Amino acid sequence: MNHLLRSLAPISDSAWKELDDEARERLAPALAARKLVDFSGPHGWDHSATNLGRAVALDSAPCDGVTAAQRRVLPLVEVRAHFELSLSELRDIDRGADDADLGPLDRAAHQIAVSENTAVFHGWQGVMEGIAEASPHEGITLGNQPDAYRRPVAAAVERLLHSGISGPYGLALGGEEYKRVVEGAEHGGYPLLEHLRKILDGPIIWAPGVGGAVVVSLRGGDFVFESGEDLSIGYEGHDAATVRLYLEESFSFHVATPEAAVPLA
Amino acid sequence: MGFDQYHEPPEELPPATRTFARLCASLTEEAEAIGWYEQRIAVETDPEAVAVMRDAQGEEFKHFSMDLEFLLRRSPAWREIAEGVLFQPGDIVEHGEEAEADTLEAGGADGEAGYPAGSLGIGSLKGARR
């Protein structure tokens, strides 16, 4: 048994499988960052920091006659989304029920996906720098009219090319912006989604937690999501009626090439 | 380009399982190459040719070991059984039976294939279209 303490939970093997399957199903569509940045790991729960390959000179030293420097590392963060499930619903899964109420798990899955996307694209103050804030490019105005989206997206691609950043490129769209694009058809009925895909030569990703949109290069090596423990469900406690569980992951995020992305707002 | 390492439709497999399958295929290929060199060396009479092939076989030993270590890192149950069998003096079959019983009958590791116990095994989703 590891630190997730799953075997202490009053949950049968079949119910655990149902919970894991449900979580995977809910998480995969919303984990936008993993669709656009490099993923390293998982390196395990005991992995604590990312090597940045840098050192800072120290003013002092243990004794005269030597100089000293201290390595810089990026510590991993641990993120948890807590939820409670009814034990009677879990018993019904064992009876073969296919409509158990797993709403709290679904909401926790969405929240932890949003937190991951937000940290990667917009950063986490004092903890890690995100793609949009690290970008040296001035933000391009996206506006509210989906028909006008192709110009700013094309401008972002041109800006990346001008900076020597090759494609293909991906577009992360916040929830509202994604809805506008999917609904949008330009004059003549050609779907906006297809037009944008041709400009980018890459995917258009629904990214809950992203404000506006971000165009990123997918060539690799520019953005690294380092996973310690990948998303897992753990056990916290239970009483006669409910079991308390959590979704958890540990990760760091590092921008290696800030100019490989252009924010749009 | 073939995708023979997949036994199930690749599009239905999670990324971690596809990676696991690729490394399993690579492990198989390295083991085959080791066997082929062993046969060639056994029949070759030119000592210089034998030396070259021994060097090449050494590369395959390394590749096989790296593939195996990767797979063991991603499969806790496999690793636990392997720890009971590999580099142990004595009866190999006996160690195998004991390691299997200790790992699987005691509940063992229960992670998604290729990931630590309890992990949902999601990993990278790069390549998704939406």
Interface residues (C-beta under 8 A of the other chain):
Chain A: M1 N2 L4 R6 S7 D20 A23 R24 L27 A28 L31 R34 K35 L36 V37 D38 F39 P42 G44 W45 P203 I204 I205 W206 L218 S227 E229 D230 L231 S232 I233 G234
Chain B: P14 G107 D110 E112 Y115 P116 A117 G118 S119 L120 G121 I122 G123 S124 L125 K126 G127 A128 R129 R130
